[in-house]
Amino acid sequence: MNARPGQPLNRTEIQALQYAADGFTAEQTARRLGISRNTVLDRTQSARRKLSARSTTHAVVLAHQTGQLDLDCETGGITRALEAAARLATTAPARPSRSAA
């Protein structure tokens, strides 16, 4: 794919991020859409590249902040996505603190 940072997301990339925001795995999304898991991963990776996102959760947040993804908070999907991000943050190795010189 030729996704470059700053390009708007296309319909399929938004769809992949919407399912991620709703808490679905790539495999679950693929089954629902009748496509391969790799296609879902390609679409998510393309969206991440366009948004310069570090993770899929980060891409969801950035897509929402830029008005490209409407999050229906009633479904609880964004809550699940944020909880997953929080779990990752708590399991990541701590960064060494910088002391003032």
C-alpha positions as CSV (number, residue, x, y, z in Angstrom):
1,M,0.0,0.0,0.0
2,N,1.1,3.5,-0.7
3,A,-0.3,5.1,2.5
4,R,1.6,8.3,3.4
5,P,1.3,10.3,6.6
6,G,-1.3,13.1,6.4
7,Q,-3.5,11.4,3.8
8,P,-7.2,11.1,4.7
9,L,-8.4,7.6,5.7
10,N,-10.5,5.7,3.1
11,R,-13.7,3.9,3.9
12,T,-12.1,0.5,4.5
13,E,-9.5,1.9,6.8
14,I,-12.2,3.7,8.8
15,Q,-14.2,0.5,8.9
16,A,-11.2,-1.5,10.3
17,L,-10.6,1.1,13.0
18,Q,-14.3,1.2,13.9
19,Y,-14.3,-2.5,14.6
20,A,-11.1,-2.1,16.6
21,A,-12.7,0.6,18.6
22,D,-15.6,-1.7,19.3
23,G,-13.2,-4.2,20.8
24,F,-13.1,-6.7,17.9
25,T,-9.9,-8.6,17.0
26,A,-8.6,-8.7,13.5
27,E,-9.9,-12.3,13.2
28,Q,-13.4,-11.3,14.4
29,T,-13.5,-8.4,12.1
30,A,-12.4,-10.5,9.2
31,R,-15.2,-13.0,9.9
32,R,-17.8,-10.3,10.1
33,L,-16.7,-8.6,6.9
34,G,-16.0,-11.8,5.0
35,I,-12.4,-10.9,4.3
36,S,-9.1,-12.3,5.4
37,R,-7.4,-11.5,8.6
38,N,-4.4,-10.2,6.6
39,T,-6.6,-7.8,4.8
40,V,-7.9,-6.4,8.1
41,L,-4.3,-6.0,9.3
42,D,-3.3,-4.3,6.1
43,R,-6.1,-1.8,6.4
44,T,-5.3,-1.1,10.0
45,Q,-1.6,-0.7,9.3
46,S,-2.4,1.7,6.4
47,A,-4.6,3.8,8.7
48,R,-1.8,3.8,11.4
49,R,0.7,4.9,8.8
50,K,-1.5,7.7,7.5
51,L,-2.2,8.9,11.1
52,S,1.4,8.4,12.2
53,A,0.0,6.3,15.0
54,R,2.1,4.0,17.3
55,S,-0.7,1.5,17.8
56,T,-4.2,0.7,16.6
57,T,-5.6,2.2,19.7
58,H,-3.6,5.4,19.1
59,A,-5.0,5.3,15.5
60,V,-8.5,5.1,16.8
61,V,-8.0,8.1,19.0
62,L,-6.3,10.2,16.3
63,A,-8.9,9.3,13.7
64,H,-11.6,10.5,16.2
65,Q,-9.7,13.6,17.0
66,T,-9.3,14.5,13.3
67,G,-13.0,13.9,12.7
68,Q,-12.5,10.8,10.5
69,L,-14.0,8.3,12.9
70,D,-17.3,8.8,14.8
71,L,-17.2,6.8,18.1
72,D,-20.5,5.7,19.5
73,C,-19.7,5.6,23.2
74,E,-23.0,3.9,23.9
75,T,-21.6,0.6,22.5
76,G,-18.8,0.6,25.0
77,G,-16.2,0.0,22.3
78,I,-14.1,3.0,23.0
79,T,-14.1,2.0,26.7
80,R,-12.8,-1.5,25.8
81,A,-10.1,0.1,23.5
82,L,-9.0,2.5,26.2
83,E,-8.9,-0.3,28.8
84,A,-6.7,-2.4,26.4
85,A,-4.4,0.6,26.0
86,A,-4.2,1.0,29.8
87,R,-3.3,-2.7,30.2
88,L,-0.5,-2.3,27.6
89,A,0.7,0.8,29.4
90,T,0.9,-0.9,32.8
91,T,2.7,-3.9,31.4
92,A,5.3,-1.9,29.4
93,P,8.7,-1.6,31.0
94,A,9.2,1.6,33.0
95,R,11.3,4.3,31.4
96,P,14.4,5.3,33.3
97,S,13.9,8.7,34.9
98,R,16.0,11.6,33.9
99,S,17.7,13.3,36.7
100,A,18.5,17.0,36.5
101,A,22.2,17.6,35.8
